[in-house]
């Protein structure tokens, strides 16, 4: 057993680079694209990737991911300053002590909260900072960092998969439909709610089952020996000691309040309130970040975390040198995470250059047009699983697929609402496990969980969710 667990697996970088080279090779195997002037004939073929296209795609991934990269590095500096105060370590110990063996209850509560963020505004990249916090908390509670990662990823991911009012998924897919395609947004929300809550329930049951096994027997962990050592080195200082009870000082209490406030304001800033007809937040923070709450993206969030880093450092008396040193050290710790996120974007860059995404969606839609609805639904779901691996962005996939698949479903007399939610849920499913999603790869790296470990553990969960989702969508297609 020990030999099996210590087996060396491919790193996240190797997995992504192999995928990129595979896409480059595929672009040469498929038919050549036809052009009229500078416009491609949709679905005619692909443009074979040159060696430079393949080699440059991970580099250009940095350009594509620069906003997320800056946010993650500033986030690292912020967390390092919070850790320097000792507030996080002590706070976790106090929390676990108060729960007195009932730490499992944190799992459904936190997963529900994350899922609400996912279904309302597509919370994904914004979860990266929570991986460290939850990994440390679950480690201190007698579990492992994999439990913490699952709480964040499956929690938020369940919501994204069942996006109800998420403007970056359902919103983008609906707005990309041609004007002559009618759609009932209330029905879309209903289908999304079913997918969200059913997926969340399945995820919570899987996570609790695994967490209880690890808590009862540490040998049940899915982590390799190397991962266990890395986790112990990173989070071992959070392990509870029985000699004395942990207590927070006043400065540490203030620090934790500010920590919570920082994340709450960030979340409020990302939610597009204007899309929901709420203008209350428009008057706030524009003077500080240049964009009001509800119109933030990663640059504004990075500035907010930088400001709060300085405030927390001043309150705790770290001094100018202490704040700068801690912040730089924290940002430095995030370099590996930033590299993973940027390289993961390289796959999408290469897909765009070769028109591979265009070729797949147009030719697959022609095949789907010949099928009855009960076969159309599962095959459409599988199609969007493949597309989502190559185009993990929900808004990017919606812009690519919705203008083609939506009218096709309407023309065939099939439910457009089910078709839209098939696209959204398939994309959300893939973003629970795909190596091309920078948030997954970056978050797992922070939690000291290797991608191969996550893939093996999550595969059973994902397969279960897939089968249930297809069944739910098929039932709705029969009803509506």
Residue pairs with C-beta under 8 A, 6 or more apart in sequence:
1 219
2 225
5 223
5 224
5 225
6 224
6 225
6 226
7 224
8 226
9 224
9 450
9 452
9 453
10 18
10 452
11 450
11 451
12 340
12 435
12 441
12 444
12 445
12 450
12 451
13 339
13 340
13 343
15 435
15 451
15 452
16 58
16 340
16 343
16 344
16 346
16 347
16 435
16 436
16 441
17 58
17 343
19 347
19 435
19 436
20 54
20 57
20 58
20 346
20 347
20 350
21 54
23 49
23 347
23 350
23 351
23 354
23 356
23 390
24 49
24 53
24 54
24 350
24 354
26 46
26 356
27 46
27 47
27 48
27 49
27 350
27 354
27 356
28 48
28 49
30 45
30 46
30 356
30 359
31 44
31 45
31 46
32 45
32 46
32 47
32 48
33 40
33 41
33 44
33 45
33 46
33 47
33 355
33 359
34 40
34 41
34 44
34 45
35 41
40 355
40 358
42 358
42 362
43 358
43 359
43 361
43 362
43 363
43 366
44 359
45 355
45 359
46 354
46 355
46 356
46 359
47 353
47 354
47 355
48 354
49 350
49 353
49 354
53 350
53 353
53 354
54 350
57 346
57 347
57 349
57 350
57 353
58 342
58 343
58 346
59 346
60 345
60 346
60 349
61 342
61 343
61 344
61 345
61 346
61 348
61 349
62 69
62 342
62 345
64 342
64 345
64 348
64 349
65 338
65 341
65 342
65 344
65 345
65 438
67 297
67 298
67 299
68 125
68 298
68 341
68 438
69 338
69 341
69 342
70 298
70 299
70 302
71 125
71 298
71 299
71 301
71 302
71 305
72 128
72 334
72 337
72 338
72 341
72 442
73 331
73 334
73 335
73 338
74 302
74 303
74 305
74 306
74 309
74 331
75 128
75 129
75 302
75 305
75 334
76 330
76 331
76 332
76 333
76 334
76 337
77 305
77 306
77 309
77 326
77 327
77 328
77 330
77 331
78 129
78 262
78 305
78 306
78 308
78 309
78 312
78 327
78 330
79 88
79 129
79 132
79 330
80 326
80 327
80 329
80 330
80 331
80 333
81 309
81 312
81 313
81 318
81 323
81 326
81 327
81 330
82 88
82 255
82 259
82 312
83 89
83 326
83 330
84 313
84 316
84 318
84 322
84 326
85 251
85 252
85 255
85 312
85 316
85 318
86 252
87 248
87 251
87 252
87 253
87 255
87 256
87 259
87 316
88 133
88 136
88 256
88 259
89 136
89 237
89 238
90 246
90 247
90 248
90 252
91 248
91 252
91 256
92 136
92 137
92 140
92 238
93 140
93 238
93 240
93 246
94 246
94 247
94 248
95 137
96 103
96 137
96 140
96 141
96 240
97 240
97 245
97 246
99 105
99 106
99 141
103 138
103 141
103 142
103 143
103 215
104 208
104 211
104 212
104 215
106 137
106 141
106 151
107 147
107 151
107 204
107 207
107 208
107 211
108 204
108 208
110 134
110 151
110 155
111 151
111 154
111 155
111 158
111 200
111 203
111 204
111 207
112 155
112 200
113 155
114 123
114 127
114 130
114 151
114 152
114 155
114 156
114 159
115 155
115 156
115 158
115 159
115 196
115 200
116 159
117 123
117 126
117 127
117 156
117 159
117 267
118 124
118 155
118 156
118 157
118 158
118 159
118 160
118 161
118 162
118 163
118 166
118 196
118 428
119 159
119 160
119 162
119 163
119 164
119 165
119 166
119 192
119 193
119 196
120 159
120 164
120 165
120 166
120 271
121 166
121 167
121 168
121 270
121 271
121 272
122 160
122 163
122 166
122 167
122 168
122 169
122 394
123 156
123 159
123 160
123 267
123 270
124 156
124 157
124 160
124 431
124 437
124 439
125 298
125 438
125 439
126 266
126 267
126 270
126 301
127 152
127 153
127 156
127 439
127 443
128 337
128 439
128 442
128 443
128 446
129 263
130 152
130 263
130 443
131 148
131 149
131 152
131 443
131 444
131 446
131 447
132 446
132 447
133 148
134 147
134 148
134 149
134 151
134 152
134 447
135 145
135 148
135 149
135 231
135 234
135 235
135 446
135 447
135 448
135 449
136 148
136 235
136 238
137 148
137 238
138 144
138 145
138 147
138 148
138 151
138 211
139 145
139 148
139 231
139 235
139 236
139 238
139 239
140 235
140 238
140 239
140 240
141 215
142 214
142 215
143 211
143 214
143 215
144 214
144 221
144 222
144 223
144 228
144 231
145 223
145 227
145 231
145 235
145 447
145 448
145 449
146 210
146 221
146 222
146 223
146 447
146 449
146 453
146 454
146 457
147 207
147 210
147 211
147 214
148 447
149 443
149 444
149 447
149 449
149 454
150 203
150 206
150 207
150 210
150 457
150 458
151 207
152 443
153 432
153 440
153 443
153 454
154 203
154 206
154 207
154 432
154 458
154 461
155 200
155 203
157 203
157 428
157 431
157 432
158 196
158 199
158 200
158 203
159 166
159 196
159 200
160 166
160 169
160 394
160 428
160 431
161 195
161 196
161 199
161 424
161 425
161 428
161 429
161 432
161 465
161 469
162 192
162 193
162 194
162 195
162 196
162 197
162 198
162 199
162 200
162 425
162 428
163 169
163 170
163 192
163 196
163 394
163 424
163 428
164 170
164 188
164 189
164 192
164 193
164 196
165 171
165 189
165 275
165 276
166 394
166 424
167 272
167 275
168 394
168 395
169 394
169 395
169 398
169 424
169 427
169 428
170 188
170 189
170 192
170 420
170 421
170 424
171 275
172 394
172 395
172 398
172 399
172 402
173 398
173 401
173 402
173 406
173 420
173 423
173 424
174 183
174 185
174 188
174 402
174 420
176 398
176 399
176 402
176 403
176 406
177 183
177 402
177 403
177 406
177 407
177 416
177 420
178 403
178 406
178 407
180 407
181 406
181 407
181 410
181 416
182 410
182 416
183 406
183 416
183 417
183 420
184 417
187 417
187 480
188 417
188 420
188 421
191 417
191 418
191 421
191 472
191 473
191 476
192 421
192 424
194 472
194 476
195 421
195 425
195 469
195 472
195 473
198 468
198 469
198 472
199 465
199 468
199 469
202 461
202 464
202 465
202 468
203 461
203 465
206 460
206 461
206 464
210 220
210 222
210 457
213 220
214 220
214 221
221 228
222 453
222 456
222 457
223 231
223 449
223 453
224 450
224 453
227 448
227 449
227 450
227 453
230 448
231 447
231 448
234 448
235 448
240 246
248 256
251 315
251 316
254 315
255 312
255 315
255 316
258 308
258 311
258 312
258 315
259 312
261 308
262 304
262 305
262 308
265 285
265 293
265 304
266 296
266 301
266 304
266 305
268 281
268 293
268 294
269 285
269 289
269 293
269 294
269 295
269 296
269 300
269 301
269 304
270 296
270 297
270 301
271 294
272 294
272 295
273 279
273 280
273 281
273 282
273 293
273 294
274 282
274 294
274 295
278 294
281 292
281 293
281 294
282 292
282 293
282 294
283 292
284 292
284 293
285 291
285 292
285 293
285 296
285 300
286 292
288 303
288 304
288 307
289 296
289 300
289 303
289 304
290 300
291 297
291 300
296 304
309 323
309 327
310 323
313 319
313 322
313 323
313 326
313 327
314 323
318 326
334 446
336 445
337 441
337 442
337 445
337 446
338 442
340 438
340 441
340 442
340 445
341 438
341 439
341 441
341 442
342 438
344 392
344 435
344 436
344 437
344 438
344 441
345 438
347 390
347 436
348 390
348 391
348 392
348 393
348 396
348 436
350 356
351 357
351 390
351 391
356 390
357 387
357 390
357 391
357 400
358 400
360 383
360 386
360 387
360 390
361 383
361 387
361 400
361 401
361 404
361 405
362 404
364 383
365 404
365 405
365 408
367 379
368 376
368 379
368 380
368 383
368 405
368 408
369 408
369 411
369 412
371 379
373 412
373 414
373 415
373 477
374 474
374 477
374 478
376 409
376 412
376 414
377 418
377 422
377 470
377 473
377 474
377 477
378 470
378 474
380 405
380 419
380 422
380 423
381 422
381 425
381 426
381 466
381 469
381 470
381 473
382 426
383 426
384 397
384 401
384 422
384 423
384 426
384 427
385 426
385 429
385 430
385 466
387 397
387 400
387 401
387 426
387 427
388 397
388 426
388 427
388 429
388 430
388 431
388 434
389 430
389 434
389 436
390 436
391 397
391 400
392 427
392 430
392 431
392 434
392 436
392 437
394 424
394 427
394 428
394 431
397 423
397 427
398 423
398 424
401 423
402 420
402 423
405 419
405 423
406 416
406 419
406 420
409 415
409 416
409 418
409 419
410 416
414 477
415 476
415 477
415 480
417 476
417 480
418 473
418 476
418 477
418 480
421 473
421 476
422 473
425 469
425 473
429 462
429 465
429 466
429 469
430 437
431 437
431 439
431 440
432 440
432 458
432 461
432 462
432 465
433 440
433 454
433 455
433 458
433 459
433 462
434 440
435 441
435 451
440 451
440 454
441 451
444 450
444 451
444 454
